Amino acid sequence: MKVAQTPEDLLLALSTASNEAKSAFGDASVYLEKYLQKPRHIEIQILGDGRGGAIHLGERDCSLQRRHQKIWEEGPSPVLAAAARASIGATCAKAMQDMKYLGVGTIEFLFEDGEFYFIEMNTRIQVEHPVTESITDIDLVLEQIRIAAGGDLPATQDEIQIIGHAIECRVNAENPQTFRPSPGKITQYHPPGGLGVRIDSAVYQGYVIPPYYDSLVGKLIVHGKTRGECLMRLRRALDEMVVEGIETTLPLFRALVREPAIIDGDYHIHWLEQYLAGQAPR
């Protein structure tokens, strides 16, 4: 992918991208699309019964990313108005109805200046599904199994309500600054608890993080009546969580949850990498 800011840049970008495509894939074809400067990453959770019935379960905002990998997901999005949520949700649900889609799925978009730009669809359960479960009180894993067995949708669209706010942090076995993998034995482990706090993890004290797979230690999901309450609970939960013996990204999350821009919900898909590089995110 090459970015062209000027007509002169375009000539070089086309030539370079075409040559790289030819070398890597044996096909020099390229295509053009609009480059968005500071978009949000918004994804819509859907559920279809395979018989023409489908509903959406609101959105998740996954804009805090490093190298296009999500590390923090929240729902509902701090920047999406109710009318925009209803409109894009209805569009996604209608598409799934027309396709007679079966199971859970997520339709992903970039969002900038009030416009949605389609990225892709993931036809599976996603790592961040607990965010949607927290704000809708619908167990997505249960529902995908039940619907696959011939069951009906758990609710009509009118019955779906967004309840409060939820944030998920992906705690990885990585250096919190360089993101160098940190496999090894967990010598101390204490998960946080309390109202609105959920941990999805298989680790325990004495568990060995192997070097062969994804470095995910666990997912910390926090729910509150409001985004402010959710952030308050998240700060406490992050401070309570103990994982020793390996490096983790917990210090990064403890810093992020106290950042004014994060507290205000004022960030985009490039914000985190600018922050990590020591730059003032723009």
FENDA-V990586 format. One record per run of one state. SS is the DSSP state (2 for helix, 1 for strand, 0 for the rest). FROM is the first residue (numbers start at 1). TO is the last residue. Records with the same first field share a line. If there is no record, write none. Layout:
BEGIN
SS = FROM-TO, FROM-TO
END
This chain:
BEGIN
0 = 1-6, 26-39, 50-53, 67-68, 76-81, 100-101, 113-114, 123-128, 137-139, 149-156, 160-164, 173-173, 175-180, 182-183, 186-187, 191-196, 201-207, 210-215, 225-226, 241-241, 245-249, 257-259, 264-270, 277-282
2 = 7-25, 82-99, 129-136, 140-148, 157-159, 227-240, 250-256, 260-263, 271-276
1 = 40-49, 54-66, 69-75, 102-112, 115-122, 165-172, 174-174, 181-181, 184-185, 188-190, 197-200, 208-209, 216-224, 242-244
END
